[in-house]
Every structure is written in structure tokens, then in C-alpha cells.
Amino acid sequence: MKTAMQELKNIIENKIIPSSKENGDLSEYQYSHNIAYNTVLTIIDFLLEKEKEQIMDSYLQGSFDDGPNITNSEQYYNQTYNQNK
């Protein structure tokens, strides 16, 4: 299972390809496209960490049986969302 942000990153990485030329001479549009592409991926990586914290916090708030345990919440996140990454 993937989170929404993980799916978004996967779509962008697989569907939106950065511009490239063998001689490295990119047009202004291609250069701007590459900057935007890299910026979006950087923002997504930042938001993936935030999303992970939110999921772990929600897990902790819902775990009344053992009481809060950060190891269990991180284990839950990793088992649920880090498969086939």
C-alpha cells in the first residue's frame, strides 16, 4: 500500500520526464521545466516526512491497548507504507 504522497511522487517520476540533450544545450523552456521538476520532487520529499509523522501520530492516538509507543507507530508506518517503495 502507498500513501497519496508516495503515489504522487511515483506518478511524477514515471510520467514527467526531465528534459535532456546529449550536448547539454537546453532551451530556456527545458531548463525551466527541469528546475520545476526538481523543485516539485524536493517539496514532495519534505511532505512525505510530514505525512509520515501525521500517520504515526494518528496511530499513537488510536493505540489504547498498549498505550503510546513510538516504536510501534513507526513499525506500523513502515509495515503499511514502505512496502514496494
N, C-alpha and C positions, 0 to 999 in steps of 0.2 A: 504494500500500500504506500502511496506517496501523498504528501501534503499538497495543498493547492500551489504553494510557492515552489515546491520541488517539481511539480508538473509544469508550471510556467517556465522555469529555468530550462527544463528538458525541451520544451517546445521552441524556445528562443534559440537554444544551442543547435537544434536539429533542423529548424526551418528557416532561420535568418542567418545567412552566412556572411561573414565579413568580406569586404572587397579585397581582392589581391591581384597583383600583376607581377609577372616574372621580373621585370626590371624595377619594380617598386615605385613606379611613377603613377601615383593615384590622382584622379581628378579631385577637385575640391569637394564634390558631392561624395565620392567614395571615401575620402579622408574623413569627412563629417559623419558619414554612415558608420565607419569603424569606431570613431570616438563615442557615438551614441550607443553602439552595440556594447562596447566595453563598459561604459557608464551604467547601462541597464544591468549588466551581469554583476557589477560591483554592488549596486543597490540591492539586487536580489540576494546576493550572498549575505549582506548585512541583515536583510529582513528574514532570511532563513534562521539566523541565530535568534532573532526576536521571536519568531514563530515557535521555535523550539522551547524557549523559556516560557511562553504562554501555554503551550501544551503541557509542559512539566508542572507549571503552577496549577493548572486545571486538574491534573492528575492528583496532585497533593491535596487540593481542596476536596476532592471526591474520595480520598482514601481514608475512610473512617475505621476500617477494620484493624489496621496495624498502627495507625497514626502516621503523621507525615514522615516520609523517609526519602531524602533526596536521591539516594542510590536507586530506590525502587522507581522513582519517577523518571530518572534518566534511563534506567533499564527498560521501562515501558516505552519511552520515546524511541530508543534505539531498536528494540524488537519490532515496533509497529511501523516506524517510518524510515529506517535506514536499510531496509531490505532492497536489494537490486538497485542500489544507488548509482 
